[in-house]
Amino acid sequence: MRIGVTGASGFVGGAVCRGAVDEGWQVWAFGRRPRVDPEHVGGAPYTSWDLLGARPQLPEVDAVIHCAGSVTDWGPSPAIWAANVDGTRNAAAAFPQARFVHVSTASVYDPFTPTVMATEDAAPVRRYANAYGASKAAAERELDRAVILRPHAIYGKGDTTLLPRILGAVRGRRLLAVGDGRQRISLTSVGNLVQACLRAAAGPVKYGVFNVTDAEPVVLDAALRELITELGIDAEPYYLPPALAEPAAAVAEAVFRLLRRPRPPRLTRYAIGHLAVERTLDITAARTRLGYRPSATSFRGAAAW
């Protein structure tokens, strides 16, 4: 296989490059950063390419795995829309003959109600809580014939989003969370996502939408306790009622915007919406059509992430 990987300088894109190189595939890595550590992309040749700018000379490939885009729920909406919608459109146009694998997100499902073993036809929806979910849904609509993957809460070595947010919620001997801890959550290890990306790139289907998660959902409280134990953190999960957490998050967001803080507050309404209620996905389609065989959720070795 000859593949191109966009967003290769990031967490998921770098992992996809390394996985493809390990398979013996010929890989070309693309990312916005001027340069990356060769080990991050498995030694694949790397080209700096801003998908909103000029297009470099591109190789002929069999498939493109599109991992680039904005992964934040914080920041100017126009920039998020440009990265996720215009960037996806430009990446697909740059490789018109190649199979296109688009890494989307479970944030395209309804953020205002629990997601209970949702199947792929439950998205997109009419309204979203922020530009991230809305722009990722719009990006999916840009693609006529592509394989679209929808992971939820990606974690693993090199994680720059989920794990830092959880660690940031530790206050003394308390790990602050929302809800009651009994809600079920589908998580996606980066290793499982890489497996899905490579299966989507090589076949057996040319297009379709697939949820991608670990083998089974987990109970939030059990997952948090396993994670903090693995990290060696002396803390206990402490759950805040959503009726208190959501107004507090709204106030924090307003203050951070007023002060033009580049980073989001520790607790946002978006984060609450993804952890305070059930967020589980049905992965039957990926198992049966892609031959996806995910491993169970595990935080083993998290201290080295």
FENGIHU-V551813 format. One record per residue. N is the residue number from 1. OMEGA is omega in whole degrees, 0 to 359 (NA if undefined). Layout:
<<N;OMEGA> <N;OMEGA>>
This chain:
<<1;172> <2;184> <3;170> <4;179> <5;174> <6;182> <7;186> <8;179> <9;181> <10;183> <11;184> <12;182> <13;178> <14;179> <15;178> <16;177> <17;181> <18;179> <19;180> <20;177> <21;178> <22;177> <23;182> <24;180> <25;173> <26;190> <27;169> <28;184> <29;179> <30;178> <31;182> <32;183> <33;181> <34;180> <35;177> <36;172> <37;180> <38;179> <39;181> <40;181> <41;177> <42;181> <43;179> <44;176> <45;186> <46;177> <47;176> <48;183> <49;171> <50;185> <51;177> <52;181> <53;183> <54;180> <55;178> <56;174> <57;188> <58;178> <59;173> <60;183> <61;177> <62;183> <63;174> <64;174> <65;188> <66;180> <67;184> <68;176> <69;177> <70;182> <71;183> <72;172> <73;184> <74;178> <75;182> <76;180> <77;180> <78;180> <79;179> <80;179> <81;181> <82;182> <83;187> <84;182> <85;180> <86;179> <87;178> <88;179> <89;182> <90;179> <91;180> <92;180> <93;182> <94;182> <95;188> <96;183> <97;186> <98;170> <99;185> <100;177> <101;185> <102;177> <103;180> <104;185> <105;173> <106;177> <107;175> <108;175> <109;186> <110;182> <111;187> <112;177> <113;177> <114;176> <115;186> <116;181> <117;184> <118;171> <119;190> <120;182> <121;179> <122;179> <123;1> <124;180> <125;186> <126;186> <127;181> <128;184> <129;183> <130;183> <131;182> <132;180> <133;181> <134;182> <135;178> <136;175> <137;178> <138;178> <139;177> <140;182> <141;178> <142;189> <143;180> <144;183> <145;181> <146;170> <147;183> <148;180> <149;181> <150;175> <151;176> <152;174> <153;182> <154;180> <155;178> <156;183> <157;181> <158;181> <159;181> <160;185> <161;188> <162;183> <163;177> <164;179> <165;179> <166;179> <167;179> <168;180> <169;179> <170;177> <171;183> <172;179> <173;178> <174;170> <175;185> <176;177> <177;184> <178;181> <179;177> <180;179> <181;183> <182;182> <183;179> <184;183> <185;170> <186;176> <187;180> <188;175> <189;181> <190;177> <191;177> <192;179> <193;177> <194;178> <195;180> <196;180> <197;183> <198;176> <199;178> <200;181> <201;185> <202;183> <203;9> <204;180> <205;181> <206;178> <207;181> <208;181> <209;186> <210;168> <211;182> <212;178> <213;171> <214;189> <215;181> <216;173> <217;177> <218;173> <219;188> <220;184> <221;180> <222;180> <223;180> <224;180> <225;177> <226;182> <227;183> <228;174> <229;180> <230;180> <231;181> <232;181> <233;180> <234;182> <235;177> <236;174> <237;179> <238;190> <239;178> <240;176> <241;178> <242;181> <243;176> <244;186> <245;185> <246;176> <247;179> <248;178> <249;179> <250;178> <251;180> <252;179> <253;181> <254;179> <255;181> <256;178> <257;179> <258;180> <259;180> <260;177> <261;181> <262;180> <263;181> <264;173> <265;182> <266;182> <267;177> <268;179> <269;177> <270;180> <271;178> <272;181> <273;181> <274;183> <275;186> <276;180> <277;181> <278;174> <279;182> <280;184> <281;174> <282;182> <283;180> <284;182> <285;179> <286;179> <287;188> <288;185> <289;180> <290;187> <291;182> <292;181> <293;186> <294;172> <295;180> <296;176> <297;178> <298;177> <299;180> <300;181> <301;185> <302;180> <303;181> <304;182> <305;NA>>
